[in-house]
């Protein structure tokens, strides 16, 4: 293990680290937005839209991210829709993550007591008000375990971006290995880099889950 080799590679890994972080943040935010919309549409059984979102969830969850990225990066330009590799990565992460988030939120929303929904409807609340004041606050708390698991899953899925030449952490490590044949050093740096991202995220999500958890579900 040559620590000098690792030290020289730090600036390159720092760039990959920053790009991985930003792609993860944008993908996770987009996934949460899509997931909330998809789950609420299905929860209130809005005609046509609920069927469309159900089909989207099934398609996204039953196809690998690798295939989705290939489709976005190589097939879309054929029909005149060209995107940079980074944009393809973000769109792919949102497409996949939105479906998983939708399933997670749906489980939380279904856990909200129907009596509260009926009480809100009896008071004259429309669907938007029911979602804002009753379903979302309670359903979000119930969805926290699934939300946390999906966030961690999506961060790790950024490693797939190397197949479309996005210079994130995995692609950076593979390029350096190909040039200098120092697998041990660069793979160790890759593991450390992902640990630096994931460990704080896990700790924050664990703390947040405890903060929003109902008394009936724990301390």
C-alpha positions, 0 to 999 in steps of 0.5 A, spaced: 500 500 500 503 506 497 500 512 501 504 517 496 500 514 490 493 515 494 496 522 496 497 524 489 490 522 487 486 526 492 485 532 488 482 527 482 478 524 488 475 530 491 472 532 484 469 526 483 466 526 490 463 533 489 460 531 483 457 524 486 455 529 492 451 533 488 448 528 483 445 524 489 442 531 492 439 533 486 436 526 485 434 525 492 430 531 492 427 530 485 425 523 487 422 525 493 418 530 489 416 525 484 414 520 490 410 524 494 406 526 488 405 519 485 403 516 492 398 522 493 395 521 486 394 513 488 392 515 495 386 519 493 385 514 486 385 520 481 382 517 475 387 516 469 393 519 473 393 514 478 393 508 473 399 512 469 403 513 476 401 506 477 404 504 471 410 508 472 412 505 478 411 498 476 416 500 470 421 504 474 422 498 479 422 492 475 427 495 470 435 496 472 438 503 473 443 501 468 438 499 462 434 506 464 441 510 463 443 506 457 436 508 454 436 515 456 443 516 454 443 512 447 436 512 445 433 519 446 438 522 441 435 518 436 429 522 437 432 528 437 432 529 445 440 530 447 442 531 454 449 531 457 451 525 461 450 528 468 443 530 466 441 523 464 444 521 471 440 525 474 433 524 470 435 516 471 436 517 478 429 521 479 426 516 475 428 510 479 428 513 486 421 516 485 418 510 484 421 507 490 419 513 494 412 513 491 412 506 494 415 508 501 410 514 502 404 510 500 405 505 505 406 511 510 399 514 507 395 508 508 397 508 515 394 514 517 387 513 520 381 513 515 377 516 521 381 522 521 380 522 513 373 522 514 373 527 519 376 532 515 372 531 509 366 532 514 369 538 516 369 540 508 376 539 507 378 538 499 383 533 497 388 538 497 387 540 504 386 533 506 393 532 503 396 538 507 393 538 514 392 530 515 395 525 510 402 528 509 404 530 516 402 523 519 404 519 513 411 522 512 413 520 519 410 513 518 414 513 511 421 515 515 424 508 515 422 507 508 425 514 506 431 513 509 433 506 506 431 509 499 436 515 500 441 510 502 440 506 496 440 512 491 446 514 493 449 508 492 446 507 485 450 513 483 456 508 482 452 506 476 453 512 473 460 510 470 457 506 465 455 513 461 462 516 463 460 521 468 466 522 472 463 521 479 467 517 484 467 510 481 469 512 474 474 516 477 477 510 481 476 505 475 480 511 470 486 511 475 486 504 476 486 503 468 492 508 468 496 506 473 494 499 475 494 501 483 488 497 484 489 497 492 490 504 493 484 507 489 479 502 491 481 503 498 480 511 497 473 509 493 471 505 499 473 511 504 469 516 500 463 513 500 463 512 507 464 519 508 458 520 504 454 515 507 456 514 515 453 522 516 447 521 512 445 514 516 446 518 522 442 524 520 437 519 518 437 515 524 436 521 528 431 524 524 427 518 524 427 518 532 425 525 532 418 524 528 416 517 530 410 517 534 410 515 541 406 508 539 412 506 535 417 507 540 421 512 545 
